Amino acid sequence: MILWLVELLTGIEDAFGVLRYITVRSVFAALTAMMITLFCGPFIIRYLRSRNWGQVVREDGPESHYKKNNTPTMGGLLMSIAIIISCVVWADVFMSKVLYLLLAVVLFTAIGLYDDYQKITQKDAGGISARFKFLLQTLASLTIILVVYNYSQYSNETLYFIPVFKDVMIDLGPWFIFISYLVMVSSVNAVNMTDGLDGLVLIPSVLIMTALTIFAYVLGNVVIADYLQMPFIPDMGEVAIFGAAYIGACLGFLWYNTYPADIFMGDTGSMMLGAGLGLMAIFVRQEIVYFIMAGVFVAETLSVIIQVGFYKLYGTRVFRMAPLHHHFELMGVPEPKVIVRFWIVTLILVMIGMATLKLR
């Protein structure tokens, strides 16, 4: 929208041409999404409380979480709206991959919203079944990936980049669909499992998205891409604006979700955040680097798999409780300390991932 307005304004004053720059629009996209979440947060919290749409805390969870029962949930819808509005205003949605990213936001927000609503209205049911949820995630992921694959304009969009080795790039061809599907579904569920403490998911998501946004900007800038010996993809720069809006929405929501939380994002938010990260990693062809940077999400997911597997096979538990953050809580580590330490670990992993830009 802003690009259309810029064309009109530059006819009056050339200074408005600065709004064409990706960097400038990214900054404004982040600020716009942040201001929407900050301004609308109190209204959403009051509305959810008036409807008594609160989180149902699991009875087998840590006792310290019982006080969180009935905290308003489904706040992720606010982040999704902020991202969509910001991108529509500041990005060239119809000429870039931003449209596909927004499709992912809409589809996975809808799945999470449906699951959260079922948990609230049918407290005994515990939301939709795991199988049905996985089916919906699969359909949404494949829909997006097939659209992306069918409308790929450049041959290097399906290349698989091997970090560090500048000349090792594998053309996946149709395998792009299968690998991208695994990345999307894994990302969605990993972030969803990690979302168990106040603000735990938000800062890791911001840090990882910041790195992926930098990758997108590099791939979309012919000079920088050539300098770093990475393939240039012409319309990738616009993707950075989505990343900026995503970051702004997360930081704005953190204002209300930080410990002790006034509102939870619910599956509405966690699935959307995971989908955004996964699709960004696919677009910038950094799936391996994403796996490294998302080490906290990976560890949380593995802890659940290990716990369930050992219990079924041997009737014993490896952790006091899964996901991993609950294990540390039951060991006596205060919730805020667990949260901040997970943030620090993610920061270290993101720095390692970013180092691969130069180590080529």
N, C-alpha and C positions, 0 to 999 in steps of 0.2 A: 504494500500500500504506500509506504513512504517513498519508494522509488518513483512511483507515478507522480507523487506530489513534488518530489525533487525536480523532475523535468519541468514542471510548471514554474517552480520558484527560481530555478537557475536562469530562467528567461528574464527575471526581474533583478536578481542579485547573484553574481557568480559564487559568492561565499557559501551558498547553500549546497554547492557541489561537493562539499566535504562529507555530506551525508551518504554519498555513494560508496565511501570506503567501508570495507568489511569491518575493520577494527572499530570505527566510530559507531556503526550500527550494532555491533556486538555489545559494546558498552551500554548503549541505550536499551538494547533488548534485555540485558541483565537487570538494569535498573527498573525497567517497566515491569518485568515479572516479579521482582522483589517488592516493589511498591504495591502491586495488586494483592499479593499475599499478606503483606503487613497491614494494609488498610482494611481488607475484607475479613481478615482472621477473626477479630472479635465478633463480627456479625454472624459468621458461620458457626462459631463456638456457641453463641447464644441460641441460634436456631436449632442446632443439634441437641442442646440441653433441653430446650422447650419440647422437643419431640421425644425426649428420653432415648435417643439413639446413642447408647454408650457401649464401650468395649466390654465383652464378657470375658473375664480373666479365667484361665484354665485352673481347675481345682487342684491339679497335681503339680502346679507351678510353685515357685518360691513363695513363701508366706509374705515376703516384703511386697509382693505384687498385688495382694488382696485389696490394698487401699486404692489401687488404680481401677477397680471395678466401676463401671458406668462412666468412665472418662469418655467424652465425645470422640467418636471415630469417623471414618470415611473422609478425613480431612485431606486426603490425597487428591480429591476432586478439585480442591482449591488450587493446588499446584498445577494440575493438568490444564485448568482453565487459564491460569496465568501464563503458562508456556504457549498455549495456542494463541491467545490474544497478542502476546509479545511477538511471536513469529509472524503472524498475519500482518502486524504493523511494520516490522523492521526487516523482514526477510523477503526474498523473491520466491514466494512459495510455489508458484506454478511453473517455474523454470529450473527447479533444483530438487535435490533429494530431501529437502525439508518437508515436502508434501508427504513422502513416505514415512518420515519420522513422526509427523503429526498423526498419520494414520495409525501408527503403532501406539501412540499416546491414547488415541480415542478407543481403539479396540481393547487394549489391556486395562485401561481405566474402567471400561464397561464390564469386563470380566471381574475385576476386583470389586467393583461397586455392587455387582449382583451377589458375589460371595459375602461381602460385608452385610448387605441387607438381609440375606438369609440368616446370618448369624444373629442379627439383632431381633428379627421378627420371629424366628424359630430357634430359640436359645438351646433347646435340647438337641436339635439336629446338628449344630456345629458348622453351619454353612453347607455349601454344596459338596458333594462327595469328591474325594481325591481324583477318582477316575474321570468324572465329568469335568472337573477343573482342568485336568491335563488334556482332555480332548479339546476343550475350548482354547487352551493355550496353543495346542498343535495347529488347530484350524487358523487361528489368528496369525501365528508365526509363518505358516506356509503361504497364506494369502499374501502377506507382505513380501516375503522372499521371492515368490514367483513373480510378483509384479516388478520387483527390483531387477530380477534376472532377465525377464522378458524385455524390459525397457532400458537395459544397460546400453549406453551410447558409445563407450570406449572399451577397447579390448583389455586394458589394464585394470578394469573394475572387477574382474574375476581372478586376478592374480593373487596368489597366496604368498605374502612376504615373510621371509625368515629373518628374524631380528639379527643384527650384527653383520650378517653376510649380505653385502650389498648386491651381489649378482645372483643370489639364489631366490628365484621367484618361480613359483609353480602355477601354471595355468590350470585351474580346477575344472573349467568347463561346467558340465551339468552337476559335477560333485559340489559345486558352489552351493547348490540348493540344500543338500544334505548337511554339509558342514555348518552352513549359516543357520539352519534349523536347530542344530545341536547347541550352537552358541546362544541363540535367542532363548530357547526353552530353559537351558541351564542358567542363564543370567537372570531370567525372571524368577525362577524358583530359589536360586541362591540368595538374591536380595530379599525375597519374601521370607525365607527362613531366618535371615539375620535380623529382621525387623522385630526385635523382642524387647529392646530397652529404649528409653527415651532419647531420641536423637542419634541413636547408634548408627543408623543407616545413612543419615543425611550427609555428614562430613565426608565419609569415604566416597559416597556418590559424587559429591562436589569435587573432591580431589581427583578422582578417576576421570570424571567428565572434563575437568580442566585439561588434563593431559591429552585426552582424545580430541578435544577442541583444538589444541595446539597442532596435533597431527593433521587435522582437517584443514587448518589454515595453511600449513606447510604444503600439503598436497595440492591446494588450490592456488598457490602462488608460484608461478613459473620460475622466478629467480631463486627463491629459497629452496624449492624442490630440487632444482638443478644443483645448487650448492651442496645440499645434503644427500645428493645422489638418490633421490626418490622419484618415482614416476609422477608426472604432473597430470592431474585430473581437473579439467577446466571449471566445472561447476561445484567443486568441493568446498570452495570458500564459503558459500552460503550456509553450509552445514554448521560452520563455526557459530553462526548466529543462533541456531537451535541450541547448541551447547551452552552458549551464554545465557539464553533464556532459562534453560534447565537449571543452571547454577544459581541464577537469581531467585528462581522459585523455591529452590531448596533452602537457600539462606534465609529467605523471608519466612518460610514455614518453620525453620528452626527456632525462630523467635518465640513461637508458641509451643513447640514440641520439645524444647530442651528441658532437662530434668529440673523439677517435676513437671511433666507435660500437662498442658491445658487441653490438648487435643492429640489424637493419634491419627496417623495417615491411613491405617488399615491396609488391607490388601489392595484397596483402590489406589493407594499411593505406591506401595512397595512393588507391585507388579508393573506399574507404569515406569517407575524408576529403573527397574531391571531391564525392561524392554528398550528403553531409551539408550542405556549403556551398551546393551548387546548389539543393537542395530548400528550405533555409532562405531563400535569396534569393527563391525563387518564393513561398513562404508570406507573406513580408513585403512582396511586390510591389516589390522594389528590384533588379530585374535589371540596370538600367543602372548603378546605384551599385555593385553587385557587380562588374560589368565593370571599373569604375574601380579599386576597391579591390584587385582581383585582377590588377593590372597586371603583376606579376612572372610570374604564371602565364600570362598572355596573351602576354607577350614571349617566354617560353620556347617556347610552342606555335608562335608565328609564326616563330621562328628555325628550327624544324624544317621547317615548311612552305616557307619561303624557301630553305633549304639543299637540300631534296629537289627543289623546283621548278627552281631554277637549274641543278642538276646534270643533271637530265633534259633541260632545254632547251638548255643551253649547255656542258655538260660541265665546269663549273667550280663552285667552292664560294665562298660569300660569307663564311662563318665558318670558323675553323680546325677547329671541330667543333661539332655541335649535339647536344643543346640548348645554350642560351646559356651556362650556367654552365661547361660544358666549354671553351668558347671563351676565357673569361677565365682558366681554369686553364692552358691552353696558352700564354697570353700571359705567364705567369709569376706571376700573382696567386695567393698561397697559398689553399688551400681554406677555412680558417677566415675569411679576410678576405672572400672571395666570399660566404660564407654570411651573415656579419653585415651586409655592405653590402646584400644582398638584403632582409634583415630591415628595415633602416633605410628602404629605398625603400618597402616595404610599409606601414610605419608612417606615412610621409608620405601615401601614397595613401589609407589608411584615415581619416586625419584630414580629408582633403579630402572623402571620402565622408560622414563624420559631419557635416560642415558643412552638408550639404544638409538636415539635420533642421530647422535654424533658418532657412535661406535659402529661405523659402517665402512 
